[in-house]
Amino acid sequence: MDARSCGGIDGAGPHRPRAHHPPTRTRETAAPSDLLVIPGGPGVDTAMLDEAWLAYVRREAERAKYVFGICTGSFMLAAAGLLTGRRAGGHWQARDLLAQFGAIPSDERMTIDGKYYTSGGVTSGIDAAFRVVADVKGEDVAQQIQLLLEYDPAPPFAGGTPFTSPPHIVAAAKEMGRPRRERRETLVEQAAQALNARRG
């Protein structure tokens, strides 16, 4: 499997990663994808308003055998009109907003609806990635990768979801994420309006 990345989504914001993986292709020169992976992150909030990116996602998703939205990457799929009527997950602080695109929000760590795989936050994205590998290459390959990574989570604290974490932790996390949530609400509303306008 040939791995390629396309450039152009700006990860502007206080959470810009220190490591940089330069793109190897542009949207125009990218070969068709068998597996389309859309990661989440701050760049998705504005990219879901970029018609060139949405057209690329629609085109590649149509050709791909497997489509994987990690965390808020599911919003790119939704804004492209690909999750309408489908169950889909995303980060817990945002996934309810998927309904504005006609998706059916799922609280599961990993949600599979046809060829569309979506996950909650980062660690559930790892779990879902193993499922994708298992479906593409077989469970033995996925289990070998899991072993090579020594992936056997044992979190030091109970919680990790809004349903299992103590209420004061959930409240503090919501407050910390409030500015981003408010901005995302506005951008999702604009992206949902654009999707509806495209549909006529």
C-alpha positions in Angstrom: 0.0 0.0 0.0 1.4 3.4 -1.1 1.0 6.1 1.6 0.6 9.6 0.4 -0.5 12.9 1.9 -1.9 16.0 0.4 -1.1 19.4 1.7 -3.2 22.5 2.2 -5.1 22.3 5.4 -3.8 24.9 7.8 -3.5 23.7 11.3 -3.5 27.2 12.6 -4.0 27.6 16.3 -2.3 27.0 19.6 -2.2 23.3 19.1 0.0 23.3 15.9 2.1 20.1 15.9 5.9 20.4 16.3 6.6 17.6 13.9 6.0 18.4 10.3 5.1 15.8 7.6 5.4 17.6 4.3 2.8 16.7 1.7 4.0 14.4 -1.1 1.2 15.3 -3.5 -1.4 18.0 -4.2 -5.1 17.4 -4.6 -4.6 17.6 -8.3 -1.7 15.1 -8.5 -2.9 12.6 -5.9 -3.5 9.1 -7.2 -6.9 7.5 -6.4 -7.1 6.3 -2.8 -8.0 2.8 -1.7 -8.1 4.0 1.9 -8.9 7.6 2.5 -8.0 8.8 6.0 -9.2 12.2 7.2 -7.6 13.2 10.5 -9.1 15.7 12.9 -7.6 18.8 14.4 -8.1 22.5 14.3 -7.6 22.7 10.5 -10.8 20.8 9.9 -12.9 23.6 11.3 -12.1 25.9 8.4 -11.3 23.2 5.8 -15.0 22.0 5.9 -15.8 25.4 4.4 -13.3 25.0 1.5 -15.1 23.7 -1.5 -11.8 22.5 -3.2 -11.1 20.3 -0.2 -14.7 19.1 0.0 -14.7 18.2 -3.7 -11.4 16.3 -3.2 -12.9 14.4 -0.3 -16.1 13.5 -2.2 -14.1 12.3 -5.2 -11.6 10.2 -3.2 -14.3 8.8 -1.0 -16.3 7.7 -4.0 -13.3 5.8 -5.3 -12.0 4.5 -2.0 -12.8 1.0 -0.6 -12.4 2.3 3.0 -13.0 5.8 4.3 -11.8 6.7 7.8 -12.6 9.9 9.7 -10.6 10.2 13.0 -11.9 12.5 15.7 -13.2 15.7 14.1 -12.1 14.4 10.7 -15.6 13.1 10.5 -16.8 16.7 10.0 -15.0 16.8 6.6 -16.9 13.7 5.5 -20.1 15.2 6.8 -19.6 18.6 5.2 -18.9 16.8 1.9 -22.3 15.2 2.2 -21.0 11.7 2.7 -22.4 10.9 6.1 -26.0 11.9 5.5 -28.3 9.2 7.0 -25.2 7.3 8.3 -24.2 6.7 11.9 -20.9 8.5 12.6 -18.7 9.3 15.6 -16.4 12.1 16.4 -14.8 13.8 19.4 -17.2 14.0 22.3 -17.1 17.8 22.5 -18.3 18.1 18.9 -20.1 14.9 17.7 -23.6 16.1 18.4 -23.0 18.8 15.7 -22.8 16.1 13.0 -26.6 16.0 13.1 -26.6 19.4 11.3 -25.2 17.5 8.2 -27.9 14.8 8.4 -25.6 12.3 10.1 -26.7 10.2 13.1 -24.2 10.9 15.9 -22.8 7.9 17.6 -21.3 7.8 21.1 -19.4 4.6 20.3 -15.6 4.7 20.3 -15.7 3.4 16.8 -18.6 3.5 14.4 -18.7 1.6 11.1 -21.5 2.3 8.6 -20.8 0.7 5.2 -17.3 1.6 4.1 -17.2 4.6 6.5 -15.3 4.2 9.7 -15.4 7.1 12.2 -14.0 7.3 15.7 -14.1 9.5 18.8 -10.9 11.2 20.0 -7.3 10.3 19.4 -7.1 7.0 21.3 -10.3 5.7 19.8 -8.8 6.5 16.5 -6.0 4.1 17.3 -8.6 1.4 18.1 -10.4 2.1 14.9 -7.2 2.0 12.9 -6.6 -1.5 14.1 -10.1 -2.4 12.9 -9.4 -0.8 9.5 -6.2 -2.8 9.2 -8.0 -6.0 10.1 -10.6 -5.4 7.5 -8.1 -4.5 4.8 -5.2 -6.9 5.6 -6.7 -9.4 8.1 -6.9 -9.7 11.9 -3.5 -11.4 12.2 -1.8 -8.4 10.6 -3.7 -6.0 12.8 -2.8 -8.1 15.9 0.9 -8.2 14.9 0.9 -4.4 14.6 -0.8 -4.1 18.0 1.8 -6.3 19.5 4.7 -4.5 17.8 3.4 -1.2 19.3 2.8 -2.9 22.6 -0.7 -1.5 22.5 -2.4 -2.7 25.7 -4.0 0.4 27.2 -4.3 0.5 31.0 -5.2 4.1 31.8 -4.2 5.2 35.3 -7.6 6.8 36.0 -11.2 5.7 35.4 -13.0 7.8 32.9 -11.9 9.0 29.5 -15.4 9.6 28.2 -18.0 12.1 29.3 -20.1 9.1 30.5 -17.4 7.6 32.7 -15.4 10.6 33.9 -16.3 12.4 37.2 -18.8 15.3 36.6 -16.3 18.0 37.8 -13.7 16.7 35.2 -16.3 16.8 32.4 -17.4 20.4 33.5 -13.7 21.6 33.6 -13.0 20.0 30.1 -16.1 21.6 28.6 -15.2 25.0 30.1 -11.6 24.7 28.7 -13.0 23.8 25.3 -15.8 26.4 25.3 -14.2 29.0 23.0 -13.3 26.3 20.4 -16.8 24.8 20.7 -18.4 28.2 20.1 -16.3 28.8 17.0 -16.9 25.3 15.7 -20.7 25.8 16.2 -20.6 28.8 13.9 -18.4 27.1 11.3 -20.6 23.9 11.3 -23.7 26.0 10.8 -22.0 27.7 7.8 -20.8 24.4 6.4 -24.2 22.8 6.8 -25.8 25.7 5.0 -23.3 25.3 2.2 -24.1 21.6 1.9 -27.8 22.3 1.8 -27.3 25.0 -0.9 -25.2 22.5 -3.0 -28.0 20.0 -2.8 -30.5 22.6 -3.9 
